[in-house]
Amino acid sequence: MLNERVDGDAHQPARPSWDCRACEQPWPCAPAKVCLGEAYAGNRVGLGIYMAGLYDQALTELQLWPAGDVFARFVAWTR
């Protein structure tokens, strides 16, 4: 499902690091945010819910990161 939301194979997260496979930046990188925003155009709540689900998954894999930083990375930008 994530591939459908973020432009095919481009700018996908490499797990468990959650870095972008295309640009190696922390995912969601800027291009992924644009693609996700376009995929959820007019549905900011849906985008927030989707990213909150990924945030939950990322918390278990990014255990050395403070939860607030992971929240900012995955969810806060959707506001």
Wavefront OBJ file of the C-alpha trace (Angstrom):
o trace
v 0.000 0.000 0.000
v 2.851 2.432 0.733
v 4.167 2.019 -2.834
v 0.784 3.145 -4.137
v 0.856 6.235 -1.918
v 4.426 7.323 -2.675
v 5.121 7.333 -6.413
v 5.867 3.656 -7.035
v 9.379 2.674 -5.989
v 10.745 6.204 -5.645
v 11.275 7.667 -2.181
v 10.273 4.597 -0.193
v 11.505 3.956 3.347
v 14.224 1.387 3.895
v 13.296 -0.400 7.061
v 14.275 -0.623 9.846
v 16.287 2.606 9.420
v 13.366 4.485 7.845
v 15.757 6.320 5.525
v 14.647 7.019 1.969
v 15.845 4.448 -0.557
v 16.156 7.095 -3.294
v 17.811 10.050 -1.548
v 18.957 8.461 1.740
v 17.371 11.244 3.807
v 15.217 10.470 6.850
v 11.857 9.283 5.541
v 9.436 10.831 4.840
v 11.822 12.973 2.836
v 10.641 16.151 1.103
v 9.686 14.366 -2.164
v 7.783 11.694 -0.227
v 5.878 14.389 1.677
v 4.881 16.011 -1.608
v 3.715 12.684 -3.042
v 1.816 11.807 0.127
v 0.211 15.253 0.196
v -0.903 14.817 -3.403
v -2.186 11.302 -2.748
v -4.276 12.615 0.150
v -5.293 15.892 -1.493
v -8.289 17.282 0.357
v -8.033 14.636 3.083
v -5.587 15.931 5.670
v -7.228 13.830 8.388
v -6.710 10.674 6.323
v -3.068 11.608 5.779
v -2.628 12.126 9.512
v -4.214 8.776 10.307
v -2.083 6.994 7.703
v 1.119 8.596 8.973
v 0.143 7.871 12.586
v -0.007 4.183 11.671
v 3.473 4.382 10.164
v 4.631 6.312 13.237
v 3.473 3.421 15.401
v 5.497 0.977 13.293
v 8.536 3.267 13.261
v 8.531 3.599 17.053
v 9.352 -0.075 17.404
v 12.172 0.145 14.845
v 13.634 3.525 15.855
v 13.877 2.777 19.570
v 16.982 4.919 20.066
v 15.148 8.016 18.816
v 13.074 10.078 21.266
v 9.373 9.464 20.624
v 8.789 13.209 20.150
v 11.349 13.335 17.349
v 9.743 10.363 15.637
v 6.323 12.012 16.015
v 7.617 15.222 14.425
v 9.134 13.254 11.577
v 6.056 11.164 10.805
v 2.965 13.003 11.994
v 3.483 16.654 12.941
v 4.194 17.786 9.371
v 0.729 16.637 8.268
v -1.039 19.453 10.139
l 1 2 3 4 5 6 7 8 9 10 11 12 13 14 15 16 17 18 19 20 21 22 23 24 25 26 27 28 29 30 31 32 33 34 35 36 37 38 39 40 41 42 43 44 45 46 47 48 49 50 51 52 53 54 55 56 57 58 59 60 61 62 63 64 65 66 67 68 69 70 71 72 73 74 75 76 77 78 79
